[in-house]
Amino acid sequence: MNTVELSEFSKIIFSQREFFNNGKTKDVNFRIEQLKILKQAISEYEQAIIQALQADLHKPEFEIYATEIFSIKEIDYVIKNLFNWTKPRKAAVPWEFFSYSAKIYPEPLGVVLIIGAWNYPFQLIISPLIGAIAAGNCAVIKPSELAPHTSSIIAEMITKYFEPTYIAALEGGIETSQKLLAEKFDHIFFTGGTAVGKIIMEAAAKHLTPVTLELGGKSPCIVDTDINLEHTVRRITWGKFLNAGQTCIAPDYLLVNKKIKQNLVDGLQKCLKEFYGDNPVHSPDYARIINQKQFDRLVNFLKDGEVIIGGETKPSERYIAPTLIDHVSLEHPIMQEEIFGPILPIIEYTDIAEAIALINSRPKPLALYLFSQNENLQKRVLQETSSGGVCINDTVMQFGVSSLPFGGVGDSGIGSYHGKASFDTFSHDKSVLQNSFWLELKWRYAPYKGKLAFLKRLLGQK
Ligand code: NAD
């Protein structure tokens, strides 16, 4: 393990500040070069990354490429756009400022800290790191200790390709996080649960450090009657049971129009068999639960409601079958906290107003899904609910679109990233106003006698 003492943390951050202050990271060509190095590092470590993710989560190789290694696409996107993003942008000035010009200069923040979660342990560190590099920062990264194989491979890869004075990978658990949080950073980017998010923000406040908090929550999935049933069941099954449900934007629970509920349930059951066979424990395409604590927490949920399909477990492998649950009450523990596992409660509604009221009675979710071709219904749900993002007639795919900022609102997070949003998150927009010397109007200077009437006219007053 690459753990270090407190004084070592301070030394690393100090050396990063020195490196940052020499101005090298401000050169866009340097940033592009570093992004290319990161891409090369990922391809060199591809097999090791796959093995680590399989050891930590039993992730199928297909899912590893689709949800973790796909970060290299983000590198290409950023490289293609970086010169454009870094250019100063002209800003309009009001006519009264006719002798002025205004521009906005994006500038790097300095030394940033990135703390990751365990469910997509590679991607959740590398994706924000791409943004931090693109914006010209130095970075300290701390992968999740709960995915130890991936944490170790990230640390090895980063240490091999980057000087710690520029990018340092520090491994460790809560204690390491806390020691890091005691240091002064210029930005903290955190992915994890809402409760820990509050701890991060509190620690950051001591240094007045801005934060991006990528948190979780219960993401609802509304299913209306106006759908293509076959496509709907496939898209829900995939988004929910990908990575055995351990996805921050997985549909947490279904809100289904009563008229279509039975058809949907039949379809989901059929689809589960199509995806994972009669006994998913033998499927090569189905992941396992990260650790015993999470396994025990999830097994407890199986007591709630009535299992329609699934419910089987194999503790020695931390396997929980893809499970559909009916007749849950809103008071059941499964409806009180984020599920973050392969259990899908199904709640019916008769009028969309009930579904909207339920969503609005809870903390704002990270994602909201709506399956419906009815445009009026789409408009209504968009207008009457608030969530980090929305995906209509699909699940999880919104994460893969670099032009869409990804992040939460309220309890599901603060700030966003991906593509240009990552660049903005790790940049400061410096406003620059410039006057010239060719004209000097004296109306704003003292003595003010006789000038108030002119100012009032400027303000639109008679
Ligand atoms: P977590 O909050 O337990 O841990 C995340 C990180 O915080 C880890 O690196 C851990 O070492 C550190 N940490 C934990 N406790 C700490 C403490 N007391 N002080 C300082 N640091 C601490 O989260 P997790 O269990 O790894 O991940 C699950 C949660 O993350 C879920 O709620 C999920 O929805 C959310 N999540 C969100 C996103 C997103 O993009 N919004 C992505 C993945 C996961």
Boltz pocket constraint, residues with backbone or C-beta under 6 A from the ligand:
constraints:
  - pocket:
      binder: B
      contacts: [[A, 115], [A, 116], [A, 117], [A, 118], [A, 119], [A, 120], [A, 124], [A, 142], [A, 143], [A, 144], [A, 145], [A, 146], [A, 172], [A, 173], [A, 174], [A, 177], [A, 178], [A, 191], [A, 192], [A, 193], [A, 194], [A, 196], [A, 197], [A, 199], [A, 213], [A, 214], [A, 215], [A, 216], [A, 217], [A, 247], [A, 248], [A, 249], [A, 338], [A, 340], [A, 366], [A, 408], [A, 412], [A, 413]]
      max_distance: 6.0
